[in-house]
Amino acid sequence: QSTDATDVLPSFMARYYLTDDLLLRFSYGKTISRPAFGDLNPTMTLTPPNAGTEAEFGYASSGNPDLKPVESQNYDLSLEYYFAPSSSLYGVLFKREVDGFVYTTSRNIEVTDNSNPEYNAKYVLTQPSNAGKGSLDGLELGFTYFPDELPNWLQGIGIQTSYTYIDGKTKDPIFAADTDGGAGELIGYETKPLVGVSKNSYSVVLAYEKEEYSARLSYVYRDKFLTGYNFCCSMPTGIYSDSEANMDFQFSWDVTPDWVLTFDATNLTGEEFHSAYTDFNLYNSGSSLYSRTFAIGTRYSF
């Protein structure tokens, strides 16, 4: 199977200086994101029912060669205030009108023509599909400040912060079940939150920039977010990740113009990550502790 397509991706940007330091900016652009190769792969993997447990269904997975690119119409309106050579304050209103979000669907199928009889059975098939239209509407606020009037040894110290609010929704198609348990006629759409999108997130970076040295301590936080859907057993459908935070550190030293030493540390605060089936008090899904890592490196140019 093969397909071809021609896409036109227009873009436009306009800016207007309200004063020498205050800038109003508007931009528009259309973007596309093509499906990953694995999502297009039509090969089906079958895990037949476990006879020892008398399970009625096995599990199957495959890609979807009919997936279409995700298209997005992007609008941004920002107000930017540059109150010092290396310092600024900005706010951005943004809107993304998206068509064709890729999400995972599950439906019942029955395999009857496999050359290996043990694979002829009923399965719950999961595969990617294009959702209906969705939207991402939000606000971003940012602040960067590197003080000028500091002692020479403190010149280069500064802070960068940002906060983002996003309201993300998509319309997933609803299909009527046909006679063999598969997906039948399209009967409507259901509005759902976007997978992987937190409503609130923020970051704080402490920076120290000198001619030979660069150091950054960063802290990033995001609200809980939907990670996917569960179609097994008696648990609620939605799978959510709890709020996440992470603190990292990076340092580099230009020993010579050609030789650089680096030091990197991740997850300094040893954060834990939790997931649950909709309700964190009743339906825990899993917990994990990501490693705290330290790395020393060097680069030489010649």
Disulfide bonds with the S-S distance in Angstrom:
Cys232-Cys233 2.40
